[in-house]
Amino acid sequence: MNALVIEGTKHTPQIIFDIEKNSLTLKGRSLPENANEFYKSILKWIDDYVDSKPEKTKISFDLDYFNTASAKAIFSILRKLEKLHENNQNTEAIWYYDVDDEDLKDVGAEFQSIFKFPIIVQSK
């Protein structure tokens, strides 16, 4: 399985999924014109990653802003990674937000309350 690297644009986040470090990072803004199409390959990569049964996984969300369609994709990513936790694999997410952005902080807290694996909500 290869790493997944997608350069960010003004409408899409930078994606760096490093298989060797079991590190997944989404950074920037997520406002793709077609979120389903943009996240399709990312969700497929995560399916393959989960099937590889990694011992440890850390995902970081460092998003400045995202639209509703992207929120659904983020939810799907977290749901897929929750399977690792359910299989007793060390799984952790970090949800970064700007100290002045209460909305992003609240979204992170909401995800924290939904999912069964640790999601750390942390200011930048």
Residue pairs with C-beta under 8 A, 6 or more apart in sequence:
1 19
1 48
1 49
1 52
2 19
3 16
3 17
3 18
3 19
3 20
4 15
4 16
4 17
4 41
4 42
4 45
5 15
5 16
5 17
6 12
6 13
6 14
6 15
6 42
7 14
8 14
8 15
8 27
8 28
8 29
10 29
11 29
11 30
11 31
11 32
11 33
12 28
12 29
12 30
12 31
12 32
12 38
13 26
13 27
13 28
13 29
13 30
13 63
13 66
14 25
14 26
14 27
14 28
15 25
15 26
15 42
16 23
16 24
16 25
16 27
17 23
17 24
17 25
17 42
17 45
17 46
17 49
18 24
19 49
19 52
22 54
22 55
22 56
22 57
22 58
23 58
23 59
23 60
24 46
24 49
24 57
24 58
24 59
24 60
25 59
25 60
25 62
26 59
26 60
26 61
26 62
26 63
26 74
26 77
27 60
27 62
27 63
28 62
28 63
28 64
29 63
29 64
29 65
29 66
30 63
30 65
30 66
30 67
30 70
30 73
30 74
31 65
31 66
31 67
31 70
32 38
32 39
32 69
32 70
35 67
35 69
35 70
35 72
35 73
36 69
36 73
38 73
39 70
39 73
39 76
39 77
42 73
42 77
43 73
43 76
43 77
43 80
46 77
46 80
46 81
47 80
49 57
50 80
50 81
50 83
50 84
53 84
53 87
53 89
54 84
54 89
55 89
55 90
56 89
56 90
56 91
57 81
57 84
57 89
57 90
57 91
57 92
58 91
58 92
58 93
58 94
59 77
59 81
59 92
59 93
59 94
60 93
60 94
60 96
61 74
61 93
61 94
61 95
61 96
61 108
62 96
62 124
63 96
63 104
64 98
66 74
71 107
74 111
75 111
78 93
78 111
78 114
78 115
78 119
79 115
81 91
81 93
81 117
82 91
82 115
82 116
82 117
84 91
84 117
85 91
85 115
85 116
85 117
86 116
91 117
91 118
92 117
92 118
92 119
92 120
93 111
93 115
93 117
93 118
93 119
93 120
94 119
94 120
94 122
95 104
95 107
95 108
95 111
95 112
95 119
95 120
95 121
95 122
96 122
96 123
96 124
97 104
97 105
97 108
97 121
97 122
97 123
97 124
98 104
98 123
98 124
99 123
99 124
105 121
105 123
108 119
108 121
109 121
111 119
112 119
112 121
